[in-house]
């Protein structure tokens, strides 16, 4: 995340809010109409003092009851007209602003889907969630109220002071005297409030992250009895947010007190001076009443300045936070526009055509591949260094190595979840960097070590890995391969909702559904990251038997930790310290490579110990 405090200091409120224009432009006609309606309604309130002046200097002075009733009727009609116009303004802005909020939220969601994995590794999920909820709510409120009323109240104040000066310029100057100090106070308030508002909104994101993590990890929290420590962590963050919000409240209270007190003092001074002028005969009583009524009518437009500035600052901060995500660099579609047609997933035999590219049938190749994480120091050693590896067409290659050697990172490069730092990866001779991502991910299916399921049905979760129009028989075949017959015992079969993160299922059940999702689309290339780690030995044997038939017709790279999984492969690659240390069959490496023999013997020993 960028430095929020530096951002708050460097930016202009107006410049930040102007970035909303592309979203506001489609509804600008209704917003402009609403502003005009609000200006007319607000200016009607300034007509009321003029009617009062006429009543005091006319019917009241002449003791004409009929004229008084006529004036009262005029005041009633003006009040009704003002209320109707303000209601009409609200109707004008409600629907279009709801559409603006929905469009911004949809754009944010689409952007998040296109962000690279490295972006999501850096950003806490609660921060992203708060940008799509709290921040967008603040922006909708700003567009509905402060944006309009900063203009409306500004025009009302200008018109009101023009009327005051026209009625009695000496009293008008008395009321204008506080303008300069109020401008200085508002400028200072705006600068300080911007910093506090940004801090508060960032802290809301941090608090959201803690709540989300506690809910998703509730089994761990309860299992280790950590509810008190989690509550203390939440209380600490909540306390910091409370202190920040109190700071905001103090600033707002201070500006409100100044903006309220100074004009009141000016009105009091004008009242005393005007009363003296009426007593001296230099001013009519009706003019004084109209003058004071106009001044009182301007109290709300003046007093609301602090409130409107505060909301504008919060909206500017929310805009910055929104565009911090929208401005982040998304995944580059290097291959777009090159005329490549989307490929269909098909289960190709060893001798069948394998797709476009001059190297048809070449399989999966890593050529001088290096990788370091984008935020790694320049002098840090690459996670992967000079990876040269070829998985022949129709071959299954097992990838073996110690913990932290880069196996998972290497598999993530194939579907371009990360971009290689150097070298290239090819599928049937075609560089994946030149492929549109959609086509690449139609060719390659993946199953991760940590299976992720969504709050959807079993069928919807599995069919995420299939092209549109997949049939029931495809679903059943994939479930059979993954030995996921347990779904038939669920309350609604394949239509059963598995719950958030699939936590209503066991770890082995989630892993089998993730494996079914990987094979349901009959992929040409299959990448499996230790797909059987959560299975018991009996289920593992059944899955391996079914998976062996699937692997006969596809090019596969399988991360393996156990000899039983290695036995699925035609050849094995040993990854050590970010490099390919050896390639061969399981038996060859057992005889010729001490590290491989040690890894396999240690795994076998642990497996035997578990069986006992």
C-alpha positions as CSV (number, residue, x, y, z in Angstrom):
1,X,0.0,0.0,0.0
2,X,1.2,3.5,-0.7
3,X,2.1,5.9,2.1
4,X,-1.3,7.3,2.9
5,X,0.0,10.3,4.9
6,X,2.3,11.4,2.2
7,X,-0.6,11.1,-0.3
8,X,-2.9,13.2,1.9
9,X,-0.3,15.9,2.1
10,X,0.6,16.0,-1.6
11,X,-2.8,15.9,-3.2
12,X,-5.4,18.6,-3.9
13,X,-9.0,18.0,-2.8
14,X,-10.4,19.4,-6.0
15,X,-7.9,17.5,-8.2
16,X,-8.9,14.3,-6.4
17,X,-12.6,14.8,-6.8
18,X,-12.3,15.7,-10.4
19,X,-11.3,12.1,-11.1
20,X,-14.9,11.2,-10.4
21,X,-16.0,13.1,-13.6
22,X,-16.0,10.0,-16.0
23,X,-18.6,8.4,-13.7
24,X,-20.6,11.5,-13.2
25,X,-20.6,12.6,-16.8
26,X,-23.4,10.3,-17.9
27,X,-25.8,11.7,-15.3
28,X,-24.5,15.3,-15.4
29,X,-27.8,16.6,-16.9
30,X,-29.9,15.4,-13.9
31,X,-27.2,16.6,-11.4
32,X,-27.1,20.0,-13.0
33,X,-30.9,20.2,-13.0
34,X,-31.0,19.2,-9.4
35,X,-28.5,21.9,-8.6
36,X,-30.6,24.5,-10.4
37,X,-33.7,23.3,-8.6
38,X,-31.9,23.6,-5.2
39,X,-30.6,27.1,-6.0
40,X,-34.2,28.2,-6.8
41,X,-35.5,26.6,-3.7
42,X,-32.7,28.2,-1.5
43,X,-33.2,31.6,-3.1
44,X,-37.0,31.4,-2.3
45,X,-36.0,31.5,1.3
46,X,-34.4,34.9,0.6
47,X,-37.8,36.2,-0.7
48,X,-39.4,35.7,2.7
49,X,-37.6,38.6,4.3
50,X,-38.8,40.9,1.5
51,X,-42.4,39.8,2.1
52,X,-41.9,40.5,5.8
53,X,-40.6,44.0,5.0
54,X,-43.7,44.7,3.0
55,X,-45.9,43.4,5.7
56,X,-44.3,45.4,8.5
57,X,-44.0,48.7,6.6
58,X,-47.4,48.2,4.9
59,X,-50.3,46.3,6.4
60,X,-48.9,46.2,10.0
61,X,-48.0,49.9,10.0
62,X,-51.4,50.8,8.5
63,X,-53.3,48.3,10.7
64,X,-54.7,46.4,7.6
65,X,-55.7,42.9,8.7
66,X,-56.5,41.9,5.1
67,X,-53.0,42.8,4.0
68,X,-51.5,40.7,6.9
69,X,-53.5,37.7,5.8
70,X,-52.4,38.2,2.3
71,X,-48.7,38.3,3.4
72,X,-49.2,35.2,5.5
73,X,-50.6,33.3,2.5
74,X,-47.6,34.4,0.5
75,X,-45.2,33.1,3.1
76,X,-47.1,29.8,3.3
77,X,-46.9,29.4,-0.5
78,X,-43.2,30.2,-0.5
79,X,-42.6,27.6,2.2
80,X,-44.5,24.9,0.3
81,X,-42.8,25.7,-2.9
82,X,-39.4,25.5,-1.2
83,X,-40.2,22.1,0.3
84,X,-41.5,20.7,-3.0
85,X,-38.5,21.9,-4.9
86,X,-36.1,20.3,-2.4
87,X,-38.1,17.1,-2.6
88,X,-37.9,17.2,-6.4
89,X,-34.1,17.7,-6.2
90,X,-33.8,14.6,-4.1
91,X,-35.8,12.6,-6.6
92,X,-33.6,13.8,-9.4
93,X,-30.4,12.6,-7.9
94,X,-31.4,9.4,-6.1
95,X,-31.5,7.0,-9.0
96,X,-28.5,8.3,-11.1
97,X,-26.2,8.4,-8.0
98,X,-27.2,4.8,-7.1
99,X,-26.1,4.0,-10.7
100,X,-22.8,5.8,-10.3
101,X,-22.1,3.9,-7.1
102,X,-23.0,0.6,-8.8
103,X,-20.8,1.4,-11.8
104,X,-17.8,2.3,-9.6
105,X,-18.2,-0.9,-7.5
106,X,-18.5,-3.0,-10.7
107,X,-15.3,-1.4,-12.1
108,X,-13.5,-2.0,-8.9
109,X,-14.5,-5.7,-8.8
110,X,-13.4,-6.2,-12.4
111,X,-10.1,-4.5,-11.7
112,X,-9.5,-6.7,-8.7
113,X,-10.1,-9.8,-10.9
114,X,-7.4,-8.5,-13.3
115,X,-4.8,-7.7,-10.8
116,X,-1.7,-10.0,-10.6
117,X,-1.3,-12.3,-7.7
118,X,1.6,-10.2,-6.4
119,X,-0.9,-7.3,-5.9
120,X,-3.2,-9.4,-3.8
121,X,-0.2,-10.7,-1.8
122,X,0.6,-7.1,-0.8
123,X,-2.9,-5.7,-0.1
124,X,-4.9,-6.9,3.0
125,X,-8.3,-8.1,1.9
126,X,-10.0,-5.8,4.5
127,X,-8.5,-2.7,2.9
128,X,-9.9,-3.8,-0.5
129,X,-13.2,-4.6,1.0
130,X,-13.5,-1.2,2.7
131,X,-12.8,0.5,-0.6
132,X,-15.7,-1.3,-2.2
133,X,-18.1,-0.5,0.6
134,X,-17.4,2.3,3.0
135,X,-15.5,4.5,0.6
136,X,-18.1,4.2,-2.2
137,X,-20.8,5.0,0.3
138,X,-19.0,8.2,1.2
139,X,-18.6,9.1,-2.5
140,X,-22.4,8.6,-3.1
141,X,-23.2,10.8,-0.1
142,X,-20.8,13.5,-1.4
143,X,-22.4,13.5,-4.8
144,X,-25.9,13.6,-3.4
145,X,-25.4,16.4,-0.8
146,X,-22.0,18.3,-0.4
147,X,-21.3,18.5,-4.2
148,X,-24.6,20.3,-4.8
149,X,-24.8,22.3,-1.6
150,X,-21.3,23.7,-1.8
151,X,-22.5,25.4,-5.0
152,X,-26.1,26.1,-3.8
153,X,-25.0,27.6,-0.5
154,X,-22.2,29.6,-2.1
155,X,-24.7,31.2,-4.6
156,X,-27.2,31.7,-1.8
157,X,-24.6,33.5,0.4
158,X,-23.6,35.8,-2.6
159,X,-27.3,36.6,-3.4
160,X,-28.1,37.1,0.3
161,X,-25.3,39.5,0.8
162,X,-26.2,41.4,-2.3
163,X,-29.7,41.8,-0.9
164,X,-28.3,42.9,2.5
165,X,-26.1,45.5,0.9
166,X,-29.0,46.8,-1.2
167,X,-31.2,47.1,1.9
168,X,-28.6,48.9,4.1
169,X,-25.0,48.9,3.0
170,X,-23.6,49.9,6.4
171,X,-25.2,47.0,8.2
172,X,-24.1,44.7,5.3
173,X,-20.5,45.7,5.8
174,X,-20.8,44.7,9.4
175,X,-21.8,41.2,8.4
176,X,-19.1,41.0,5.8
177,X,-16.3,41.8,8.3
178,X,-15.9,38.1,9.5
179,X,-15.4,36.7,6.0
180,X,-11.6,37.0,5.8
181,X,-10.9,35.3,9.2
182,X,-13.5,32.6,8.4
183,X,-11.7,31.8,5.1
184,X,-8.3,31.4,6.9
185,X,-9.9,29.2,9.6
186,X,-11.5,27.0,6.9
187,X,-8.2,26.6,5.0
188,X,-6.5,25.4,8.2
189,X,-9.3,23.1,9.0
190,X,-9.3,21.5,5.6
191,X,-5.5,20.7,5.8
192,X,-5.7,19.1,9.2
193,X,-9.0,17.3,8.6
194,X,-7.6,15.7,5.4
195,X,-4.9,13.9,7.3
196,X,-7.2,12.7,10.1
197,X,-9.9,11.5,7.6
198,X,-7.3,9.5,5.6
199,X,-6.0,7.9,8.8
200,X,-9.5,7.0,9.9
201,X,-10.4,5.3,6.6
202,X,-7.2,3.3,6.5
203,X,-7.9,2.2,10.1
204,X,-11.4,1.1,9.0
205,X,-9.7,-1.1,6.4
206,X,-7.3,-2.6,9.1
207,X,-10.3,-3.3,11.4
208,X,-12.2,-5.0,8.5
209,X,-9.1,-7.2,7.9
210,X,-9.0,-8.4,11.5
211,X,-12.7,-9.2,11.5
212,X,-12.5,-11.1,8.2
213,X,-9.5,-13.1,9.3
214,X,-11.1,-13.9,12.7
215,X,-14.3,-15.1,11.0
216,X,-12.5,-17.2,8.3
217,X,-10.1,-18.6,10.9
218,X,-12.7,-19.2,13.6
219,X,-11.7,-22.9,13.9
220,X,-8.1,-22.0,14.6
221,X,-9.1,-19.3,17.1
222,X,-11.4,-21.7,19.0
223,X,-9.1,-24.6,18.6
224,X,-6.2,-22.8,20.3
225,X,-8.4,-20.8,22.7
226,X,-7.2,-17.6,21.2
227,X,-10.5,-15.7,21.4
228,X,-9.2,-13.4,24.2
229,X,-6.0,-12.5,22.3
230,X,-8.1,-11.8,19.1
231,X,-10.5,-9.7,21.1
232,X,-7.6,-7.7,22.6
233,X,-6.1,-7.2,19.1
234,X,-9.6,-6.1,17.8
235,X,-10.0,-3.8,20.9
236,X,-6.6,-2.2,20.2
237,X,-7.4,-1.4,16.6
238,X,-10.9,-0.3,17.5
239,X,-9.5,2.0,20.2
240,X,-7.1,3.6,17.7
241,X,-10.0,4.1,15.3
242,X,-12.1,5.6,18.2
243,X,-9.3,8.0,19.0
244,X,-9.0,9.1,15.4
245,X,-12.8,9.6,15.1
246,X,-12.7,11.6,18.3
247,X,-9.9,13.7,16.7
248,X,-12.2,14.3,13.7
249,X,-15.0,15.2,16.0
250,X,-12.9,17.7,17.8
251,X,-11.8,19.4,14.6
252,X,-15.4,19.5,13.3
253,X,-16.6,20.8,16.6
254,X,-13.9,23.5,16.6
255,X,-14.7,24.7,13.0
256,X,-18.4,24.5,13.7
257,X,-18.1,26.6,16.9
258,X,-16.0,29.3,15.0
259,X,-18.3,29.4,12.0
260,X,-21.4,29.6,14.3
261,X,-20.0,32.1,16.8
262,X,-18.4,34.7,14.5
263,X,-21.5,35.3,12.3
264,X,-23.7,35.4,15.4
265,X,-21.5,38.2,16.8
266,X,-21.7,40.0,13.5
267,X,-25.5,39.6,13.5
268,X,-25.7,40.9,17.1
269,X,-23.6,43.9,16.2
270,X,-25.8,44.6,13.1
271,X,-28.9,44.3,15.3
272,X,-27.6,46.9,17.8
273,X,-26.5,49.3,15.0
274,X,-29.8,48.8,13.1
275,X,-31.9,49.4,16.2
276,X,-30.1,52.7,16.8
277,X,-30.7,53.7,13.2
278,X,-34.4,52.9,13.5
279,X,-34.6,54.9,16.8
280,X,-32.9,57.8,15.0
281,X,-35.4,57.5,12.1
282,X,-32.7,56.7,9.5
283,X,-34.0,53.2,8.9
284,X,-37.6,51.8,8.7
285,X,-38.6,49.0,11.1
286,X,-39.6,46.9,8.1
287,X,-36.1,47.2,6.6
288,X,-34.5,46.2,9.8
289,X,-36.8,43.2,10.1
290,X,-36.1,42.2,6.5
291,X,-32.3,42.7,7.0
292,X,-32.2,40.5,10.2
293,X,-34.5,37.9,8.6
294,X,-32.1,37.7,5.6
295,X,-29.1,37.5,7.8
296,X,-30.8,34.7,9.8
297,X,-31.7,32.9,6.6
298,X,-28.0,32.9,5.7
299,X,-27.0,31.2,9.0
300,X,-27.4,27.7,7.7
301,X,-25.6,28.2,4.4
302,X,-22.7,29.8,6.4
303,X,-22.7,27.3,9.3
304,X,-22.9,24.3,7.0
305,X,-19.6,25.2,5.4
306,X,-17.6,23.3,8.0
307,X,-19.8,20.2,7.7
308,X,-19.7,20.3,3.9
309,X,-15.9,20.8,3.8
310,X,-15.5,17.8,6.2
311,X,-17.6,15.6,3.9
312,X,-15.7,16.8,0.9
313,X,-12.4,15.9,2.5
314,X,-13.7,12.4,3.4
315,X,-14.9,12.1,-0.2
316,X,-11.5,13.2,-1.6
317,X,-9.8,10.7,0.6
318,X,-12.2,7.9,-0.5
319,X,-11.6,8.9,-4.1
320,X,-7.8,8.6,-3.6
321,X,-8.2,5.2,-1.9
322,X,-10.5,4.0,-4.8
323,X,-8.1,5.1,-7.5
324,X,-5.1,3.7,-5.6
325,X,-6.5,0.3,-6.7
326,X,-7.8,1.4,-10.1
327,X,-4.4,3.0,-10.9
328,X,-2.4,-0.2,-10.0
329,X,-0.9,-2.0,-12.9
330,X,-3.1,-4.9,-14.0
331,X,-2.0,-8.1,-15.7
332,X,-0.6,-7.3,-19.1
333,X,-2.5,-9.0,-22.0
334,X,0.7,-9.3,-24.2
335,X,-1.0,-11.6,-26.6
336,X,-4.2,-9.6,-27.1
337,X,-4.8,-8.3,-30.6
338,X,-2.6,-10.8,-32.3
339,X,-5.4,-12.6,-33.9
340,X,-5.1,-15.8,-31.9
341,X,-8.4,-17.6,-31.6
342,X,-9.5,-19.0,-28.3
343,X,-8.4,-22.6,-27.9
344,X,-10.8,-25.3,-26.7
345,X,-9.8,-27.7,-24.0
346,X,-9.6,-31.2,-25.5
347,X,-8.2,-34.4,-24.3
348,X,-5.5,-35.0,-26.9
349,X,-3.7,-38.3,-27.4
350,X,0.0,-38.5,-27.7
351,X,-0.1,-38.4,-31.5
352,X,-2.8,-35.8,-32.0
353,X,-2.5,-32.2,-33.1
354,X,-1.8,-30.0,-30.1
355,X,-2.8,-26.5,-31.3
356,X,-1.2,-23.5,-33.0
357,X,2.4,-22.7,-33.2
358,X,5.2,-24.1,-35.2
359,X,6.3,-26.3,-32.4
360,X,3.1,-28.4,-32.3
361,X,3.4,-31.4,-30.0
362,X,6.5,-30.0,-28.1
363,X,4.8,-30.2,-24.7
364,X,5.7,-27.9,-21.8
365,X,9.2,-26.3,-21.8
366,X,11.0,-24.0,-19.4
367,X,13.9,-22.2,-21.1
368,X,16.3,-20.3,-18.9
369,X,13.5,-19.3,-16.6
370,X,14.3,-17.1,-13.6
371,X,12.0,-15.5,-11.1
372,X,12.2,-13.1,-8.3
373,X,9.3,-11.5,-6.5
374,X,8.6,-7.9,-7.6
375,X,9.1,-6.4,-4.1
376,X,12.3,-8.4,-3.4
377,X,15.5,-6.4,-2.8
378,X,17.7,-6.0,-5.9
379,X,20.5,-8.0,-4.3
380,X,18.3,-10.8,-3.2
381,X,18.9,-14.3,-4.8
382,X,16.2,-15.3,-7.3
383,X,13.6,-17.8,-6.1
384,X,14.2,-19.7,-9.4
385,X,17.5,-19.5,-11.3
386,X,18.1,-20.8,-14.8
387,X,15.3,-23.4,-15.0
388,X,15.7,-25.5,-18.1
389,X,13.1,-28.3,-18.1
390,X,11.1,-30.0,-20.8
391,X,7.9,-32.0,-20.2
392,X,7.3,-33.9,-23.4
393,X,3.9,-34.0,-25.1
394,X,1.7,-36.5,-23.2
395,X,4.2,-37.0,-20.5
396,X,3.7,-36.6,-16.7
397,X,6.6,-35.0,-14.9
398,X,6.8,-35.1,-11.1
399,X,8.5,-32.1,-9.4
400,X,10.2,-33.0,-6.2
401,X,12.2,-30.9,-3.8
402,X,12.6,-29.8,-0.2
403,X,10.4,-27.3,1.5
404,X,10.9,-23.7,0.2
405,X,12.9,-24.7,-2.9
406,X,10.4,-23.0,-5.2
407,X,8.1,-25.9,-6.4
408,X,4.8,-24.0,-6.0
409,X,6.3,-20.8,-7.5
410,X,7.4,-22.8,-10.6
411,X,4.0,-24.2,-11.1
412,X,2.4,-20.8,-10.7
413,X,4.4,-19.5,-13.6
414,X,2.7,-21.8,-16.1
415,X,-0.8,-20.2,-15.9
416,X,1.0,-16.8,-15.5
417,X,-0.1,-16.2,-11.9
418,X,3.4,-14.7,-11.7
419,X,5.4,-13.4,-14.6
420,X,8.9,-14.8,-15.3
421,X,11.8,-12.4,-14.6
422,X,13.9,-13.9,-17.4
423,X,13.7,-16.7,-19.9
424,X,10.4,-18.1,-21.3
425,X,7.9,-20.9,-20.9
426,X,6.3,-22.5,-24.0
427,X,3.3,-24.7,-24.6
428,X,3.8,-26.8,-27.7
429,X,6.4,-24.3,-28.8
430,X,4.3,-21.2,-28.3
431,X,5.6,-18.6,-25.7
432,X,2.9,-18.2,-23.0
433,X,3.9,-14.5,-22.7
434,X,2.5,-14.0,-26.2
435,X,-0.8,-15.7,-25.5
436,X,-4.0,-13.9,-24.3
437,X,-4.5,-15.0,-20.7
438,X,-8.0,-16.3,-21.5
439,X,-6.6,-18.7,-24.1
440,X,-3.7,-19.7,-21.8
441,X,-6.0,-20.6,-19.0
442,X,-8.2,-22.6,-21.3
443,X,-5.2,-24.7,-22.2
444,X,-3.9,-25.1,-18.7
445,X,-5.8,-26.4,-15.6
446,X,-4.5,-26.1,-12.1
447,X,-5.2,-27.7,-8.7
448,X,-3.5,-25.9,-5.8
449,X,-2.2,-27.5,-2.6
450,X,-4.6,-25.3,-0.6
451,X,-8.0,-26.0,-2.2
452,X,-10.3,-22.9,-2.4
453,X,-14.0,-23.4,-2.8
454,X,-16.6,-20.6,-3.1
455,X,-20.0,-20.1,-1.4
456,X,-21.8,-22.0,-4.2
457,X,-23.0,-25.5,-5.0
458,X,-20.7,-28.4,-5.5
459,X,-21.6,-28.5,-9.2
460,X,-20.9,-24.7,-9.6
461,X,-17.5,-25.1,-7.8
462,X,-16.4,-28.0,-10.0
463,X,-17.7,-26.6,-13.3
464,X,-15.6,-23.4,-12.8
465,X,-12.9,-25.5,-14.5
466,X,-15.0,-26.4,-17.5
467,X,-15.8,-24.4,-20.7
468,X,-19.3,-22.9,-21.0
469,X,-21.9,-25.5,-21.9
470,X,-20.3,-28.4,-20.0
471,X,-22.6,-31.4,-19.6
472,X,-23.7,-33.4,-16.6
473,X,-21.6,-36.3,-17.8
474,X,-18.5,-34.1,-17.6
475,X,-19.3,-33.2,-14.0
476,X,-19.8,-36.9,-13.1
477,X,-16.7,-38.0,-14.9
478,X,-14.6,-35.4,-13.0
479,X,-16.2,-36.4,-9.7
480,X,-15.4,-40.1,-10.4
481,X,-11.7,-39.3,-11.2
482,X,-11.4,-37.4,-7.9
483,X,-13.3,-40.2,-6.0
484,X,-15.7,-37.5,-4.8
485,X,-18.7,-39.8,-4.6
486,X,-19.4,-38.4,-1.1
487,X,-21.3,-35.6,-2.8
488,X,-24.2,-37.9,-3.4
489,X,-24.6,-38.3,0.4
490,X,-24.9,-34.5,0.9
491,X,-28.4,-33.1,1.6
492,X,-28.9,-31.9,-2.0
493,X,-26.3,-33.9,-3.9
494,X,-24.3,-31.8,-6.3
495,X,-26.6,-28.8,-5.7
496,X,-25.6,-28.6,-2.0
497,X,-24.1,-25.3,-1.0
498,X,-20.7,-25.9,0.4
499,X,-20.5,-22.6,2.4
500,X,-17.8,-20.0,2.6
501,X,-14.3,-21.4,1.7
502,X,-16.0,-24.9,1.7
503,X,-15.5,-25.1,5.4
504,X,-18.6,-27.3,5.8
505,X,-16.5,-30.1,4.2
506,X,-13.4,-31.9,5.4
507,X,-9.9,-31.1,4.0
508,X,-9.8,-34.3,2.0
509,X,-13.3,-33.5,0.5
510,X,-12.3,-30.0,-0.5
511,X,-9.1,-31.3,-2.1
512,X,-11.0,-33.9,-4.1
513,X,-13.5,-31.2,-5.4
514,X,-10.5,-29.0,-6.3
515,X,-9.0,-32.0,-8.2
516,X,-12.3,-32.6,-10.0
517,X,-12.4,-28.9,-11.0
518,X,-8.9,-29.3,-12.5
519,X,-9.8,-32.3,-14.7
520,X,-13.4,-31.5,-15.6
521,X,-12.5,-29.5,-18.7
522,X,-10.3,-32.3,-20.2
523,X,-7.2,-30.0,-20.2
524,X,-4.3,-30.3,-22.7
525,X,-1.9,-29.2,-19.9
526,X,-2.4,-30.0,-16.2
527,X,-0.5,-28.5,-13.3
528,X,-1.1,-30.2,-9.9
529,X,0.5,-28.9,-6.7
530,X,0.5,-31.9,-4.3
531,X,-3.1,-32.7,-5.1
532,X,-3.4,-35.7,-2.8
533,X,-1.8,-34.4,0.4
534,X,-5.1,-34.4,2.5
535,X,-6.3,-37.9,1.4
536,X,-6.2,-41.0,3.5
537,X,-4.1,-43.9,2.0
538,X,-7.1,-45.8,0.7
539,X,-8.8,-42.9,-1.0
540,X,-5.4,-41.8,-2.3
541,X,-4.9,-45.2,-4.0
542,X,-8.3,-45.0,-5.7
543,X,-7.7,-41.4,-6.9
544,X,-4.3,-42.3,-8.2
545,X,-5.7,-45.2,-10.2
546,X,-8.3,-42.9,-11.8
547,X,-5.9,-40.0,-12.2
548,X,-3.4,-42.3,-14.0
549,X,-6.0,-42.8,-16.8
550,X,-6.4,-39.0,-17.1
551,X,-2.7,-38.3,-17.2
552,X,-2.2,-40.7,-20.1
553,X,-3.8,-38.2,-22.4
554,X,-2.4,-34.9,-21.2
555,X,0.9,-33.1,-20.5
556,X,1.2,-32.7,-16.7
557,X,3.5,-31.2,-14.2
558,X,2.8,-32.6,-10.7
559,X,4.4,-31.4,-7.4
560,X,4.9,-34.6,-5.4
561,X,6.1,-35.2,-1.8
562,X,5.3,-38.9,-1.5
563,X,6.6,-41.9,-3.5
564,X,3.0,-42.9,-4.3
565,X,2.4,-39.6,-6.1
566,X,5.8,-39.8,-7.8
567,X,4.9,-43.2,-9.2
568,X,2.2,-41.5,-11.3
569,X,4.9,-39.7,-13.3
570,X,7.0,-40.9,-16.3
571,X,10.0,-38.8,-15.1
572,X,11.0,-36.8,-12.1
573,X,12.7,-33.4,-11.8
574,X,14.5,-32.6,-8.6
575,X,14.4,-28.9,-7.7
576,X,17.1,-27.8,-5.3
577,X,17.8,-24.2,-4.2
578,X,15.9,-22.8,-7.1
579,X,17.6,-24.9,-9.8
580,X,16.9,-28.2,-11.5
581,X,19.5,-30.5,-9.9
582,X,18.5,-33.7,-11.7
583,X,16.0,-35.2,-14.1
584,X,15.3,-38.9,-14.6
585,X,13.0,-41.8,-13.6
586,X,12.2,-42.5,-10.0
587,X,14.5,-45.5,-9.9
588,X,17.3,-43.7,-11.7
589,X,17.3,-40.8,-9.2
590,X,17.1,-43.2,-6.3
591,X,20.3,-44.8,-7.5
592,X,22.2,-41.8,-8.6
593,X,21.1,-38.8,-6.5
594,X,21.6,-38.8,-2.8
595,X,19.4,-35.8,-2.1
596,X,16.5,-37.3,-4.0
597,X,17.0,-40.7,-2.2
598,X,17.0,-38.8,1.1
599,X,13.8,-36.9,0.3
600,X,12.0,-40.1,-0.8
601,X,13.2,-42.2,2.1
602,X,12.2,-39.5,4.6
603,X,8.8,-39.2,3.1
604,X,8.4,-43.0,3.0
605,X,9.4,-43.3,6.6
606,X,6.9,-40.7,7.7
607,X,4.2,-42.4,5.6
608,X,5.0,-45.8,7.2
609,X,4.9,-44.2,10.7
610,X,1.5,-42.6,10.0
611,X,0.2,-46.0,8.8
612,X,1.2,-47.6,12.1
